[in-house]
Amino acid sequence: MTLNLFSQFESPVYLGIPLMALALTFPWLFVVTPPINWLYNRWTSLQSWLIARFTQHILQPLPQEGHKWALLLTSLMVFLTALNLLGLLPYTFTPTTQLSLNMAFAVPLWLATVVMGLRNKPIHALAHFLPQGTPTPLIPALIVIETISLFIRPVALGVRLTANLTAGHLLIQLISTATFVLLPLMPTTALLTMTLLFLLTLLEVAVALIQAYVFILLLSLYLQENV
């Protein structure tokens, strides 16, 4: 039972060839990029409106220097959202349930914000390690605590995304298995679990959207501290 539960999180392999690259490129097929001479339809208009609103919301608290990250943050948001939502379809694989992939997103972007802060405003960046007015006996301990909290940020980014999506997928599989087993034995109970499964699926759609948004929002907050 344990192997069946967690086998869905194994990277797909076909004829010895890992399909992770295919799973990562497939979401871009759903992003509509019409030429200039095309007329906008409802789907492209809705997509453009959502992307514009998200970009405006993320960049509003950032200074002008942080607006250079608009394309990167918006593209990553669309990419993570597509990966999370496609992973809810049957017989699909969710790459964002892999901690290694999420850390590959989190660590370089977090490190880029830290390096930018140290390069542009080194005194301001180093001042985060020691708040003003700290008592002298607490200075060594506080520097250690702030250093640990700084380096734990990318770990929190990757683990949060992985844990939330993994927990949701496990719950869906458990409840769907219970529904399948109970259907011939207790149809009434199976109907209740089926209703619960439907509600949980709606919740997971919301979680997929929210977790992608939280990932980008935290990156923008880290960027705001360093620009």
Number of C-alpha atoms within 10 A of each C-alpha: 6 6 7 9 13 13 11 18 17 12 15 17 10 7 6 7 8 12 14 14 9 10 18 17 11 13 18 13 9 8 13 12 12 11 8 7 6 8 10 13 9 9 11 15 13 12 14 15 12 12 16 12 10 17 18 13 12 19 19 12 12 17 12 10 10 17 16 11 14 16 11 12 22 18 14 17 23 18 18 25 21 22 24 25 17 19 21 19 10 7 7 12 22 24 24 24 26 19 17 14 13 22 20 12 16 21 16 12 18 21 14 14 21 19 15 16 21 16 13 12 13 14 11 14 18 12 10 14 18 17 13 8 6 10 9 7 8 10 14 10 10 16 15 13 13 15 14 12 13 16 13 11 17 23 15 15 22 23 18 17 25 21 15 15 21 18 12 19 22 15 16 18 16 13 18 18 12 16 22 14 13 16 15 10 10 11 14 12 14 20 14 12 20 18 13 16 20 15 11 17 17 12 12 22 17 12 18 24 17 13 21 21 20 15 22 20 17 15 20 22 14 20 22 17 14 21 20
